[in-house]
Amino acid sequence: MNFLIVLVILLLFFLIWPFIRAQLIEGRRFAYLRRLEEKRKSRVITLIDRRRGVSFLGVPFWEFIDIEDAEEILRAVRLTPKTIPIDLVIHTPGGLALPTEQIARTLLGHQAKVTVFIPHYAMSGGTLLALAADEIVMDRRAVLGGVDPQIQGFPAGAILSVLEQKPPQRIRDKTYIMANVARKALTEIRQFVEELLVENNYDPKAVKRITETLVGGQRTHDFPITFTQAKELGLRVSTSMPPEIYGLLTLYPPRRGVRSPVQYIPLPYGGRR
């Protein structure tokens, strides 16, 4: 009987512990964000996408910018007085076009300074959000990426190139349909990026250069744009990254079920050892 009681207690503990652990981490996040806000006199918002877990077939799921993210960020901006700066910490592979554009326009419309912090990477839609900021703060090894649209997993520019490489009689109807969508998507995103940069008071020459590089499709979608390249393009980038931003990332570990293969002693080493 005592053994059964112990077994039930252990079972309940293992069932409840993930919930308790999640609440503890959430509490640490809020406390950390609050300290950072008090230090910078700003509203700090995070958009940190991590691996969600592993399915029963062993296929990993990934987080990305979606409509729920847009709802939360738009709500956070509405709760922020117009005179309070906004600091947005981005760590994302990108996401859907509609919510990303909604967030970008909302950030652009905020009257106080908007700073985007990129400690590691902000690809695709993450780069689009950075374009709406007054200042982009990157780690020296952090990267941005192209914002050219992808149609069913294929770059829009690559789909259109099929029409140039093949005679019409050898192209399937589905390819024509995809090419039609790709052409519209490229026009829309190019127009949006240009309008975003112009409204954000970028130099006209820089607008053309940035748009062509990010939307032109001369590179693969995940080609990394480094801090140096971003500066050469004319983006408002700096490397004045507060050390607290790196600490913030540690409070957003990969979701349960995904174990990192990287291990190290999490202590700073100083001097010669």
Secondary structure as GFF3:
##gff-version 3
##sequence-region A 1 273
A	DSSP	alpha_helix	2	40	.	.	.	ID=ss1
A	DSSP	beta_strand	43	48	.	.	.	ID=ss2
A	DSSP	beta_strand	51	54	.	.	.	ID=ss3
A	DSSP	beta_strand	60	62	.	.	.	ID=ss4
A	DSSP	alpha_helix	67	78	.	.	.	ID=ss5
A	DSSP	beta_strand	86	91	.	.	.	ID=ss6
A	DSSP	alpha_helix	97	109	.	.	.	ID=ss7
A	DSSP	beta_strand	114	118	.	.	.	ID=ss8
A	DSSP	beta_strand	121	122	.	.	.	ID=ss9
A	DSSP	alpha_helix	125	131	.	.	.	ID=ss10
A	DSSP	beta_strand	135	138	.	.	.	ID=ss11
A	DSSP	beta_strand	143	144	.	.	.	ID=ss12
A	DSSP	beta_strand	150	151	.	.	.	ID=ss13
A	DSSP	beta_strand	154	155	.	.	.	ID=ss14
A	DSSP	alpha_helix	156	165	.	.	.	ID=ss15
A	DSSP	three_ten_helix	168	170	.	.	.	ID=ss16
A	DSSP	alpha_helix	173	199	.	.	.	ID=ss17
A	DSSP	alpha_helix	204	215	.	.	.	ID=ss18
A	DSSP	alpha_helix	227	233	.	.	.	ID=ss19
A	DSSP	beta_strand	237	238	.	.	.	ID=ss20
A	DSSP	alpha_helix	243	249	.	.	.	ID=ss21
###
